[in-house]
Amino acid sequence: MIRANRRSRSPGAPGAVAAPTVGGVTSASGAGAADGGRETRTVRGTLPPGSPDYVYVPVEVPSGVREIRVAYAYDRPSVPAGTPGNALDLGVFDERGTELGGRGFRGWSGGARSEFFLRADDATPGYVPGPVGPGTWYVALGPYTVAPQGLSYELTVTLTYGAPGTAVPPVYPPRRAEGRGRDWYRGDCHLHSWHSDGRRTPAGIVAGARAAGLDFINSSEHNTHASHAHWADLAGDDLLVVLGEEVTTRNGHVLAVGTEPGTFVDWRYRARENRWAGFARDIRRAGGLVVPAHPHATCVGCGWKFGFAEADAVEVWNGPFTPDDEVALAEWDNTLVASVREGRGGWLPAMGNSDAHRPPDAVGMPQTVVLADDLTREAVLAGIRAGRSYVAESRKVSLGFTATGGRGERAGIGERLRVDRETPVTVRLEASGVPRCTVRFVTDQGAVLTGAPLPVSGSGVVEWRTTAARAAYVRAEVRHETAAGPVPGVMAAFTNPVFLGADRAGPVCEEDVWTL
């Protein structure tokens, strides 16, 4: 029986979010109920332009079903140049309903797969194995973009009957690896495997991480935590695997970095609905960091619209350095200026990650290099949160960046050098692994040192002298050569800032003094 289109309130607790539902699937009474028997039903429909972000196809699942399998297809009509065509995402919620928060969430593959299955002991990557309970399940359809002609889809649901399999308890990776005590550790916190829209297996990602010289990685699949139980055998004394998610909303993407194993973060809301702050708090309650990803990316739905009040850090460099990263860098620097102008103690650290999905995307390009007390989840996240980090294009690049006062006081990346406003300060960058690169020093007054060349060998030192009256903070950039005159070259590495003196800086600049 095919239900007429309607809008209904999804089952669940009072106050559940209204869930638009479309024509559903009801099993034929008694059909296929024998052990190993199957029922297959197909439903077709059309979503017009302007459809809700997510619609739900109800599927009645009788008792005795051990596996549910769903396949879908949709039309892709020709559209004029510059007009979005059809793209339809796919996921599923079980009999606990579609209430916002994800109590009934059982998996999401977006547009990466045309079908999935799940049962007690196994599931398609991106989906969560477990009991197939009786009741109304919901196949979630996400019309990412809809052509002017509308989007026509066909959904085929197969129910297989029989005794349920034996559920396998999840095993998660350890919270620590064999570190080197307080040291600089390299990591990549934005990676995708075949558990979302990546093409690498978790084993392939781990192999790439080790080849890139990484000490830690973060699992960050789009809108699912299904991969969390697939990393335990891949971590080791040399590699820490922390768990998270890329929360992919229609108003921007955000990384939940280092949450407790099994944590799911819902994504089905827009900025105007004022729900984001609650989910950000949920991420932190689960021990994780809130990190908006590629905030100025140009893909549909990628630009970050939620603001940064709830962020713990921001991904400034995503994959190969491109113009949208340059914009993200400039906007991040504006947040630093605002923090010192307004006298706020808090500031937003920057990160860099690969967002690698498939070859030739390089795992660990770029990578965030963090000063942490040890190679543990808690210590690495604490280092990122404090901004004790820099971003480098590869394992070959190493930076040391300090500010020293007149009496030998010293502060490093992410720290504050507490000196009087007129006390002379020497800022020093030591760099290696960056041949044919130049150095820029940037303060709240802008770029105060540009084009300072490093030796052809790629190893050298650049110093600059200032005072806290003239620079509230200093950060360093190392860039490749460029043939575009004053336009800065592609980034090789950059640091988080060192803060100087009091929280407020004066509007005075000074003449550059640098040495090699």
C-alpha positions, 0 to 999 in steps of 0.5 A: 500500500502506498500512502498519500503524501502528507506532513506528520510529526515524527514519533518520539518525545513531545516537541519532536521536530515536524518531519515532512513525509512522502509516500511510504511503504507498507509490507504485504500482510504475512508475505515473506515471513518465513525464515529467509523469505524476502519482501520487496516494495518500490515507491516513486515520487517527485520532489519539486524545487523548493522542497524541504532540506530533508523528507522522510519515506515511512517504511513499515517493518513487521516483527521477524525482519533481520535485514533491511536493504534500500536502493534508490535512483533519481533522474538527472535532467539537462539544465542550463549552464550555471543552474544546479542539477539534481542531487539527492542524499540518502540515510535512514532512521529506525523505529525510534523516529526522526526527532532532531538529536538523532535518537533513531539515527542508523546511518547516512551516505549522502550521495556517495552510495546508491544502496545500503543494508543493515542488520544486527551484525553488519551494515554498509559503511556509513550505517550502524549495525544493530537490531532491526526492530518492528515499527515505522522506519524512515528512509531519509532523502536530502534534496541537496539541489533540485533541477527546475524540472523537479527531482523524480526518485525511485526507492526500493526496500527489501525486507529479509526475515529470519533470526537476528544475527549476533550483534558485535560489541564495538571496540574503539581505539585507545585514548593514548599512543606512545608519545615523547612527553611534551613535544610537537606532534603532527596531525590531520583532523579532517579525513574521509573514508568509505564510511562517508564519501571517501574512497579510502578504507580506514586502513588506507587512511592510516597507511597514508598518515604514517607515510606523511609522518603524522602522530594523530588523526581524527575520524571525520565522516560526513554526518555519521559516527559509523566508522568509530568502531573500525579504527581500533585495530589500525591505531598503534603506539606510533599513531593516535586515532581520535574520533569525531564527525564532520557535521555537514549542514546546509549552512556550512560544515563543522568538525567535531574533533575528538568526541567520546566514541559513539557520539553522533551529532545531528546536522538537520538545521540551518543557521536561522533556526538557532539550534547550533549553539545547543549542538556545539555544547553537546560536542564539548560535553562529549569531550570534543572541539568545535572547529568550523571547516573551510568556512569560505569554500564555494561549494553549495552549502559549504560557506559557514553561516553560524558565526564563531561564538561557539568555535574552539578553533577554525580550519583556515587551511583546507587541502592544497592552498587556494584563494578561499584559504587566503580569504579564510586566513584574512578573516581569521586574522580579523578575529585576532584583531577584534580580540585585542581591540576589544580587550577580550582574553579569548581568541580563536586558534587556527588549524589546517587539515587535508580534507582528503577523500581519495587519491590524489588527495594527500593525507597530511597536506596540510597538517597541524603541528601541536605542542602537547604534553603527551600523545593522548586525546586530552593532551592533543585537544588541549594543545589545539584549544590553546593555539599552541600549534602551527600549520605546515604543508608536509612533514618536511617543514618545521618551525620554531617561533618565539618572542623574547623580552629585554630581560630574557622573558620568552613566549612561544606560539599561542602564549603571551609575552608579558612585558611593558609596552615599551620594552624591546621585544625580539621575534624570532622564526627558525624554519627548515624544510622550506627551500625558496620561500620567504617570510612574512610577519603579521601583527594587528597592524597588518603585514609588517615584514614581507618578503624576507628571504630564507636561504636556498637550502630552506633552513634559516632564521629571521628576526624582527624587533618591536614593542608591545606598544606597536604590536599586540600580537605577531604571527609568521607565514612562510610562503613559496616564491611567486611571480605575481609581484606583491601578491604573496605566494602559496603558503608553506606554513603559518603559525598561530600568534604570540601575544605581546604585553597588554590586551590592547595595542596602539595604532603605531607601526615601526620600521622593519628590522630583520636579520638572517 
